[in-house]
Amino acid sequence: MNLIQKGLPLLFTLCSALQIFSQNTQTDSITQLDEVVLTQDAIPKKATGITSSSKIAGRTFERFNPTDIPSAINQISGVYILSGAINTNRITVRGIGARTPYGTNKLRMYFNGIPVTNGAGSSTIEAYDFENLGAVEVIKGPKATAYGSNLGGAILLETKASVEDRTQLINSFTVGSYNMLKDNLSFSHSEDGFKLSLSYNHLETDGYRQNNQFQRDGLLLNTQFRTGQKSSIALLVNYIDYTAHIPSSINQTDFEEDPTRAASNWLSAQGYEANKYILTGLSHTYQFSEHLQNTTSIFYTYLDHYEPRPFNILDEFTNGFGLRTQFSGNWAKAEFTFGGEYYKDEYHWGTFENLYEENDGNGSLQGNQLNNNTEFRRQFNLFGTLTYPITPKFSAQLGLNLNKTHYDFRDLFNQGDANASAERDFDPILLPNLGINYQLKNGKVYANVSRGFSNPSLEETLTPDGIINPDIAQETGTNYELGTEWLLFKNNLSMNLTLYRMDVKNLLVAQRVGEDQYIGRNAGKTRHQGLEIDLQYRNKLSQSITFSPYLSYTLNDHSFVDFVDGDNDYSGNPLTGVPKHRLSSGIDFRHKNGLQLNLTHQFVDEIPMTDANSIHSDSFNVFHAKLGFRTAISSHVNLGLNAGINNVFNTNYAQSVLINAVGFGGAQPRYYYPGNRLNYFGGLQLNYVF
């Protein structure tokens, strides 16, 4: 069934509903998300004490296509998502994570306060529907003591909050280029002591490239109810079922001549991944007194993943269990937070032959089993922070995080000497954090020194013979940060500036020894230093029109300090996979009658794609535009319309790159994941208040 056949019936239904409810045009006060300015103190943040973080929400999200969460998060200086496809995202924070071949690691991710990073340290932001998110907060660097002291920091995802004392039904429907269709239907109810939100979302698209189809269905339940004067319980359930075909990366010739191509072997195998993912969490909050509160959560995650690749077929499933408890309060003048987090998962995986070459052009065909493995992975974190006001304007914060990680790998396929079962127990690592903050009349100045770490994945600890390598160590680093935040010109201008330096030791390097085989090792030191600037100005062009230009600039001066790979000495080279300069900018226009125009721009400098810096991706500029209109058409109904253009000037650019790619069998290395060319989208939203 094509896009028109699927979309028109729903549009007719929505239009009929519109006619039924539009009996008058009385203005209504249906609440929308408030504007959020980057790193502004007035924004409620999860980061505790004086830790500086960046948070986006509301109008930042509204600037983009509702399938494009990378563009929204890329508005934050120091954070860059390289997106090869909807299901292929690599998040880097201040260059940390840039050397990961696929996916995101070296940071912690939380969804409504529940850890969603697995036992190997991987996080998948594509498991969450953009339209269900109310805010994204990023704590850059290892200063997030209460959220793990990972080198990349932490990302806190929050669902949309229910509007107080209101029951409403919202449907957002979007269509676009490449046969894209998206629908999000949500119901929320709020009354004294009880909040409930339930949403269903569907997304499908053929994609810009060959073998690029994507289809996802999801269900999100979020409810909270008061169980007494001092206690409440919250339940969270997030379910996602998606199938994503994989075009993979392509070589430079294909990228320049026809970026819609898929890699030939992935196209022949009709490679794809199918995922069923569920997260359930139950949280209890108790207010012991006005000076002490506790929130304790228990949670369970399940992932069933099946992925036919040209070189084999991966079949895996993961069961994860965890507990997190956090106490917070104040004593005398001091504020404190302390608690613990335990996470354990059981990862079962095996690979099979892929006989696609014998399947008469019908794609992948499962053959004999090649291996069968189980991994037991667990992490334990203890954390605490103490914030003390030395003077009314000057305060200091001390934080400590203690991490303990254990891996247990069991080879269920090979026998005797060929069996590779082994355990790896990392020593406990203590990670201190010290911050100071001086409050000024219209801003503040802050400084931070913190220590962080990154675990190798279990696979990275294996030798080429499949044996645990006892010599591979955790990456460790020390972060130094100095920043300032200001509200100027009658609070119309917000300005945030940060200087930082992080020295990382025992750099983890993934050495490619096969098409899908990487062996990890420690290979020296890197220095991450840079400058981050966020500016936003808000004012009026007239009594009816407001405008808000903004800019986020990142300078990455990252380099290898000591990196020798065999006979090659890369010391002094810029860090692979990181652009030196990156700029996100734009301007928002809003009319009091509900009309708005969003113009956005992103510049990404060239990226070194090999450790020798012999090959770079080209720098690029990409521009987007979106026009929206929102109005109350009755006392119960709000209507929203929008239309947008992505990549206005039809730029051919690499939205992601694969570093140190290797060509097999004489083929060119495949470095490039092309971004979408000029494309369009349009949407309709109906909001009914009961």
C-alpha positions in Angstrom: 0.0 0.0 0.0 1.5 3.3 -1.0 1.9 6.5 1.0 -1.2 8.2 -0.4 -3.4 5.2 0.2 -2.3 5.0 3.8 -2.3 8.7 4.6 -5.6 10.0 3.0 -8.0 8.0 5.2 -6.3 9.3 8.4 -6.4 12.8 7.0 -10.1 12.5 6.2 -10.7 11.3 9.7 -8.8 14.1 11.2 -10.6 16.7 9.0 -14.0 15.2 10.0 -13.1 15.5 13.7 -12.1 19.1 13.0 -15.5 19.9 11.5 -17.3 18.3 14.5 -15.4 20.3 17.1 -15.0 23.6 15.3 -18.4 25.0 16.3 -16.9 28.3 17.5 -13.6 30.1 17.4 -13.2 31.0 21.0 -9.6 31.4 22.1 -8.3 28.6 24.3 -5.3 28.3 26.6 -4.2 24.8 25.7 -0.7 24.7 27.0 2.3 24.0 24.8 5.9 23.4 25.8 7.7 26.5 27.1 10.8 27.8 25.4 14.1 26.5 26.8 17.4 28.3 26.4 20.6 26.3 26.4 22.4 26.2 29.8 20.2 28.8 31.4 20.0 28.6 35.2 16.2 29.0 35.2 15.7 25.7 33.5 14.9 22.9 36.0 17.7 20.3 35.5 18.4 16.8 36.8 22.1 17.5 37.3 22.6 17.9 41.0 24.4 20.8 42.8 26.5 23.2 40.8 27.2 20.8 37.9 26.8 22.7 34.6 24.8 21.0 31.9 22.9 21.8 28.6 19.2 21.2 28.2 17.0 21.4 25.1 13.2 21.0 24.8 10.1 22.4 23.4 10.8 25.0 20.7 14.2 23.5 20.0 12.5 20.3 19.0 9.8 22.1 17.0 12.4 23.4 14.6 12.9 20.0 12.9 11.3 17.1 11.2 9.8 14.8 14.0 12.1 12.0 12.8 15.3 14.0 13.1 16.5 13.9 16.7 20.2 14.2 15.7 19.6 17.7 14.3 18.0 18.8 17.5 20.7 17.4 19.8 23.4 18.8 17.4 22.2 22.3 18.5 24.2 21.7 21.7 27.8 22.8 21.5 30.3 20.0 22.2 27.9 17.3 21.3 27.7 15.8 17.8 25.6 12.9 16.6 27.0 11.2 13.4 23.9 9.6 12.0 24.3 6.9 9.3 20.5 6.1 9.3 17.6 6.4 11.7 18.9 3.2 13.4 22.6 4.0 13.2 23.7 6.8 15.5 27.0 7.5 17.1 27.0 10.2 19.8 30.3 12.0 20.6 30.8 14.4 23.5 33.9 16.5 23.3 35.5 13.9 21.0 34.8 11.0 23.4 33.3 8.1 21.5 34.5 9.2 18.1 36.6 6.1 17.7 33.7 3.7 18.3 33.1 2.0 14.9 29.3 1.8 15.3 26.8 3.0 17.9 27.3 5.0 21.1 29.4 4.2 24.1 31.6 5.9 26.8 28.6 7.7 28.3 25.6 6.9 30.4 22.0 7.4 29.2 18.9 7.6 31.4 15.3 7.6 30.5 13.1 9.3 33.2 15.9 8.6 35.7 16.2 4.9 34.7 19.6 3.7 33.3 19.2 2.5 29.7 22.9 1.9 28.9 23.6 -1.8 28.7 26.2 -3.9 30.5 28.7 -3.4 27.7 28.4 0.4 27.9 26.3 0.9 24.7 23.4 3.3 24.4 20.7 3.5 21.6 18.9 6.8 21.3 16.9 5.5 18.4 14.9 3.3 20.9 12.8 6.4 21.7 10.4 8.4 19.7 11.4 12.0 19.3 7.8 13.2 19.7 7.5 11.5 23.1 10.5 13.5 24.5 9.9 16.6 26.6 13.6 17.4 27.2 17.1 16.2 26.6 19.8 17.2 29.1 23.5 16.6 28.4 26.2 16.6 31.2 29.4 16.9 29.2 32.5 15.2 30.6 32.9 13.0 33.7 31.5 15.5 36.3 28.1 13.7 36.4 28.9 11.9 39.7 25.3 10.8 40.3 24.9 9.6 36.7 28.2 7.7 36.4 31.6 9.3 35.8 32.0 8.2 32.2 34.4 10.2 30.1 31.7 11.2 27.7 29.3 12.3 30.5 25.6 11.5 30.6 22.5 12.1 28.6 19.2 12.4 30.4 16.0 11.8 28.4 12.7 13.0 29.8 9.2 12.3 28.6 6.7 15.1 28.1 5.1 16.2 31.3 1.3 16.0 31.7 -0.4 19.4 31.9 -1.7 20.0 35.4 -5.4 19.3 35.9 -6.1 18.5 32.3 -7.2 15.6 30.1 -6.2 15.8 26.4 -5.9 13.7 23.3 -3.2 14.8 20.8 -2.6 13.3 17.3 0.4 14.4 15.2 0.5 13.2 11.6 3.5 13.8 9.3 4.2 12.8 5.7 7.4 13.5 3.7 9.8 12.5 1.0 10.9 8.9 0.5 7.4 7.8 1.3 7.8 8.8 4.9 4.7 8.5 7.1 4.7 9.1 10.9 1.9 9.2 13.4 1.9 9.8 17.1 -1.3 9.5 19.1 -1.1 10.4 22.8 -3.5 10.6 25.7 -2.7 12.3 29.0 -4.7 12.9 32.2 -3.7 14.8 35.3 -5.6 15.5 38.5 -4.6 15.9 42.1 -2.3 13.0 43.0 -2.5 11.2 39.7 -0.9 11.6 36.3 -1.1 9.3 33.3 0.2 9.5 29.7 -0.1 6.8 27.0 1.1 7.2 23.5 1.4 5.0 20.4 3.7 5.9 17.5 4.2 4.6 14.0 7.0 5.5 11.5 7.7 4.1 8.1 9.9 5.3 5.3 11.6 3.9 2.2 14.7 6.0 2.9 16.9 8.0 0.6 19.2 5.1 -0.3 18.8 1.5 -1.7 17.9 -1.1 1.0 17.1 1.8 3.4 13.5 0.9 4.4 12.5 1.5 8.0 9.4 0.7 10.0 8.8 1.2 13.7 5.9 0.9 16.1 6.1 1.9 19.7 4.0 2.2 22.8 4.9 4.4 25.9 3.1 4.4 29.2 4.1 6.8 31.9 2.1 7.1 35.1 2.5 8.6 38.6 0.2 8.5 41.6 0.5 9.7 45.1 0.2 6.9 47.7 0.3 9.1 50.8 1.1 12.6 51.9 4.8 11.8 51.7 5.1 9.1 49.0 4.4 8.5 45.3 4.9 5.7 42.8 5.7 6.0 39.1 5.5 3.3 36.4 7.2 3.5 33.1 6.8 1.1 30.1 8.5 1.7 26.8 8.0 -0.8 24.0 9.6 -0.5 20.5 9.4 -2.9 17.6 11.3 -1.9 14.5 12.8 -3.3 11.3 15.5 -1.4 9.5 17.2 -2.3 6.3 20.9 -1.5 6.2 22.5 0.2 3.2 25.8 0.4 5.1 28.7 2.7 4.2 29.9 3.3 0.7 33.3 4.2 -0.9 34.3 7.6 -2.2 33.4 6.9 -5.9 29.9 5.9 -5.0 29.5 8.8 -2.6 30.4 11.3 -5.3 28.6 9.7 -8.3 25.5 8.2 -6.7 25.1 8.5 -2.9 21.8 6.6 -3.1 23.6 3.4 -3.6 23.9 0.8 -0.9 27.1 -1.2 -0.4 26.9 -4.0 -3.0 27.2 -6.9 -0.5 24.6 -5.5 1.8 22.2 -4.9 -1.1 22.7 -8.5 -2.4 22.1 -9.9 1.1 19.2 -7.5 1.7 20.7 -6.9 5.1 18.5 -5.6 7.9 18.1 -5.6 11.6 14.9 -6.5 13.5 14.5 -5.4 17.1 12.0 -5.8 19.9 12.9 -3.7 22.9 11.1 -3.2 26.2 11.9 -1.1 29.2 9.9 -1.3 32.4 10.6 0.6 35.5 8.9 1.1 38.8 10.0 4.0 41.0 9.0 5.0 44.6 9.6 8.4 46.0 9.4 9.1 49.8 9.7 12.5 51.5 11.1 11.6 55.0 11.1 15.3 56.0 11.7 18.7 54.4 15.4 17.9 54.6 15.5 14.4 53.2 14.0 12.6 50.2 14.6 9.2 48.5 13.8 7.8 45.1 14.3 4.1 44.4 13.7 2.4 41.1 13.8 -1.2 39.9 13.8 -1.9 36.2 14.0 -4.6 33.6 15.0 -4.4 29.9 14.7 -6.9 27.1 16.1 -6.8 23.6 15.6 -9.3 20.9 17.8 -8.6 17.9 18.1 -10.4 14.6 20.5 -9.1 12.0 21.4 -10.8 8.7 24.7 -9.3 7.4 26.7 -10.3 4.3 29.3 -12.0 6.4 27.0 -13.9 8.9 23.7 -13.7 10.6 23.6 -12.4 14.2 20.9 -13.7 16.5 20.9 -12.3 20.0 18.8 -11.4 23.0 19.5 -9.6 26.3 17.8 -9.6 29.6 18.8 -6.7 31.9 17.9 -6.1 35.6 18.7 -3.2 37.9 18.2 -1.1 41.0 18.9 2.6 41.6 18.4 4.5 44.8 19.2 8.1 45.5 18.8 10.2 48.6 18.9 14.0 48.4 18.4 16.7 50.9 20.1 19.4 53.0 21.8 19.6 56.3 22.6 23.0 57.9 23.8 25.0 54.9 24.9 22.0 52.8 23.0 20.1 50.1 23.8 16.5 49.5 23.0 13.6 47.3 24.1 10.0 47.7 23.1 6.5 46.5 23.9 3.5 44.5 23.1 1.9 41.1 23.4 -1.8 40.2 22.9 -3.2 36.7 23.3 -6.7 35.5 22.4 -8.2 32.1 22.6 -11.6 30.4 23.6 -11.4 26.8 23.0 -14.5 24.6 24.3 -14.4 21.1 25.3 -16.6 18.2 26.1 -16.3 14.5 25.1 -18.4 11.5 26.2 -18.7 8.0 24.5 -16.4 5.5 23.9 -18.2 2.3 22.5 -15.3 0.4 24.7 -16.0 -2.6 22.9 -19.3 -3.0 19.4 -17.9 -2.5 18.6 -16.9 -6.1 18.6 -13.2 -5.4 16.1 -13.5 -2.5 18.4 -12.1 0.1 19.7 -13.6 3.3 19.3 -17.3 4.1 20.4 -18.8 7.4 22.9 -21.6 7.3 24.9 -23.6 9.9 25.7 -22.1 13.3 29.2 -20.7 13.6 29.3 -19.9 17.4 27.1 -19.7 20.5 28.0 -17.5 23.5 26.6 -16.1 26.7 27.9 -13.1 28.5 27.1 -12.0 32.1 27.9 -8.4 32.6 27.4 -6.3 35.7 28.3 -2.9 37.0 27.9 -1.3 40.4 28.2 2.4 41.2 28.2 4.2 44.5 28.0 8.0 44.4 27.7 11.0 46.6 27.9 14.8 46.3 28.1 17.5 48.9 27.5 21.2 48.0 28.4 23.8 50.5 27.8 27.6 50.3 31.1 29.1 51.5 29.6 32.6 51.1 26.2 33.8 49.8 27.8 34.0 46.3 30.5 31.4 46.4 29.8 27.6 46.7 31.8 24.4 46.3 30.9 20.9 45.5 32.7 17.6 46.2 31.6 14.4 44.5 32.8 10.8 44.6 31.8 7.9 42.3 33.0 4.3 42.9 32.6 1.9 39.9 33.1 -1.9 39.9 32.7 -3.9 36.6 32.7 -7.6 36.0 32.5 -9.6 32.7 31.9 -13.4 32.5 32.1 -14.8 28.9 31.0 -18.4 28.2 31.7 -20.2 25.0 28.8 -22.7 24.5 30.0 -23.8 21.1 33.6 -24.9 21.2 35.0 -27.7 23.3 38.4 -28.5 24.8 41.3 -26.3 24.1 39.2 -24.3 21.5 36.8 -23.2 24.3 37.2 -19.5 24.9 35.2 -19.1 28.2 36.8 -16.6 30.6 36.1 -13.9 33.2 37.4 -10.4 33.5 37.0 -8.6 36.8 38.1 -4.9 36.7 39.5 -3.4 39.9 37.3 -0.9 41.6 37.9 2.7 40.4 37.4 5.8 42.5 36.4 8.9 40.6 36.5 12.3 42.4 34.9 15.5 41.2 35.4 19.0 42.6 33.5 22.1 41.4 33.3 25.7 42.5 30.7 28.3 41.5 30.7 32.1 42.0 27.4 33.9 41.5 27.4 37.3 39.8 24.6 39.8 39.4 23.6 38.6 35.9 25.5 35.4 35.7 28.0 33.1 37.2 31.5 31.7 36.8 32.3 28.1 37.5 35.2 25.7 37.4 35.5 21.9 37.7 38.1 19.2 38.0 36.9 15.6 37.6 38.2 12.1 36.9 36.4 9.7 34.5 36.7 6.3 32.9 35.5 4.1 30.1 35.3 0.4 30.1 36.3 -1.7 27.1 33.4 -3.9 25.9 33.8 -7.6 26.6 34.5 -8.2 22.9 37.3 -5.6 23.0 39.0 -7.6 25.8 39.3 -10.7 23.6 42.5 -11.5 21.8 42.4 -12.6 18.1 42.2 -16.2 19.4 39.1 -15.4 21.4 40.8 -15.4 24.8 40.3 -12.7 27.5 43.3 -10.3 27.4 44.2 -9.6 31.0 46.4 -6.6 30.0 43.7 -4.4 28.5 42.8 -1.6 30.9 40.0 0.9 31.3 40.5 4.3 29.7 40.9 7.0 32.4 41.0 10.7 32.1 41.1 14.0 34.0 38.8 16.8 33.0 39.5 20.5 33.7 36.7 23.0 32.9 36.2 26.7 33.3 33.0 28.4 32.2 30.7 31.3 32.6 27.0 31.9 32.0 25.3 35.3 31.5 21.9 36.9 31.0 22.3 40.3 29.5 20.3 43.2 28.0 17.3 42.8 30.3 17.6 39.0 30.1 17.1 39.1 26.3 20.6 37.6 25.6 21.8 34.4 27.1 25.5 33.7 26.7 27.4 30.6 27.8 31.2 30.0 27.3 33.2 27.0 28.4 36.9 26.2 28.1 38.0 22.6 28.9 40.8 20.2 28.7 40.7 16.4 29.2 43.8 14.1 29.2 42.9 10.5 28.4 45.3 7.6 29.2 45.1 4.0 28.0 43.3 5.0 24.9 41.1 2.1 23.6 41.7 1.3 20.0 39.5 -1.0 18.0 41.8 -2.7 15.5 39.9 -4.2 12.5 40.9 -7.8 11.8 37.9 -8.8 9.7 34.8 -7.4 8.1 33.0 -7.6 11.4 35.8 -8.3 13.8 37.5 -5.7 16.0 40.1 -6.4 18.6 40.6 -3.8 21.3 43.9 -2.7 22.8 45.3 0.3 24.8 47.4 2.4 22.5 48.5 5.6 24.2 47.2 9.0 25.2 44.9 11.7 23.8 44.4 15.3 24.7 40.9 16.8 24.3 40.7 20.5 24.6 38.3 23.0 23.2 36.0 26.0 23.4 32.1 26.0 23.5 29.9 29.0 23.0 26.1 29.2 23.1 24.3 32.4 22.3 20.6 33.2 22.1 18.9 36.5 21.7 15.2 37.2 22.0 13.4 40.4 21.1 10.5 41.9 19.2 10.4 43.2 15.7 7.0 44.6 16.4 4.1 44.2 18.9 3.1 41.1 16.9 6.4 39.5 15.9 9.2 38.2 18.0 12.5 37.0 16.7 15.2 34.9 18.2 18.6 34.3 16.5 20.9 31.8 18.2 24.3 30.2 17.7 26.3 27.3 19.1 30.0 27.0 18.2 32.4 24.2 19.1 36.2 24.3 18.7 37.7 20.8 19.0 41.5 20.9 19.4 41.8 17.1 20.0 45.0 15.2 19.3 47.0 12.0 19.9 49.7 12.8 22.5 51.3 9.3 22.4 50.0 6.8 19.8 52.3 4.3 18.1 50.6 1.6 16.0 53.2 -0.9 14.9 55.7 0.9 12.7 53.5 4.0 12.5 53.8 6.9 15.0 50.6 9.0 15.0 51.6 11.2 18.0 50.7 14.8 17.4 48.0 14.0 14.8 44.5 15.4 15.3 42.1 12.9 16.7 40.4 10.7 14.1 36.6 11.2 13.6 36.3 14.7 15.1 35.7 18.0 13.1 37.8 20.8 14.4 35.1 23.4 13.9 31.3 23.0 14.2 28.6 25.6 14.1 24.9 25.4 14.6 22.9 28.6 14.1 19.5 29.8 13.1 16.7 32.2 13.7 13.1 31.8 14.9 10.3 34.2 14.0 6.9 34.0 15.8 3.7 35.9 15.3 1.3 36.3 18.1 -1.5 34.8 16.0 0.3 31.4 15.9 2.5 31.6 12.8 6.2 30.7 13.2 9.2 30.3 10.9 12.3 28.4 11.8 15.5 28.7 9.7 18.4 26.5 10.8 21.9 25.9 9.7 24.8 23.5 10.5 28.4 23.7 9.5 30.7 20.8 10.1 34.4 21.0 9.3 36.4 18.3 7.6 36.9 15.1 9.6 40.1 13.1 9.6 39.1 9.6 8.7 42.4 7.8 9.3 44.8 7.9 12.2 47.5 9.1 9.7 45.2 12.0 8.7 45.7 11.0 5.1 42.0 11.2 4.2 39.4 13.7 5.3 35.7 14.1 4.7 34.7 17.4 3.1 33.4 20.2 5.2 29.7 21.1 4.6 26.9 23.5 5.3 23.3 22.2 5.5 20.2 24.5 5.8 16.7 23.6 6.9 13.5 25.6 6.9 10.2 25.0 8.6 6.9 27.0 8.7 4.3 26.3 11.3 0.9 27.6 12.3 -1.0 26.9 15.5 -4.4 28.2 16.6 -7.3 27.4 18.9 -10.4 26.7 16.8 -12.7 26.1 19.7 -12.7 26.0 23.5 -11.6 22.3 23.2 -9.6 22.0 20.0 -6.2 23.3 19.0 -5.0 22.9 15.4 -1.3 22.9 14.3 0.0 22.8 10.7 3.6 22.7 9.6 5.7 22.2 6.4 9.4 22.0 6.0 12.3 21.6 3.7 15.5 19.8 4.7 18.8 20.4 3.0 17.5 23.4 1.1 20.4 23.7 -1.2 20.6 19.9 -2.0 24.1 19.5 -0.6 25.9 16.1 -1.0 27.4 15.6 2.4 28.5 12.8 4.7 26.2 12.7 7.7 28.5 10.0 9.3 31.8 8.5 8.6 33.5 5.2 9.4 37.0 5.8 10.5 40.0 3.7 9.5 37.9 1.8 7.0 39.6 -1.2 5.3 38.9 -2.4 1.7 38.7 -6.2 1.4 39.5 -8.1 -1.7 40.9 -5.1 -3.5 37.7 -3.0 -3.0 37.9 0.6 -2.0 37.4 1.4 1.7 33.9 2.4 2.6 34.1 5.6 4.7 30.9 7.4 3.9 27.3 7.4 5.1 25.5 10.0 2.9 23.0 12.5 4.3 19.6 12.9 2.7 19.5 15.3 -0.2 16.7 17.9 -0.7 13.6 16.6 0.9 10.2 17.8 2.2 7.8 17.1 5.0 4.4 18.4 6.2 2.3 17.7 9.2 -1.0 18.2 11.0 -1.6 18.1 14.8 -5.0 18.1 16.6 -5.2 18.6 20.3 -8.5 17.9 22.0 -9.0 18.9 25.6 -11.8 17.1 27.4 
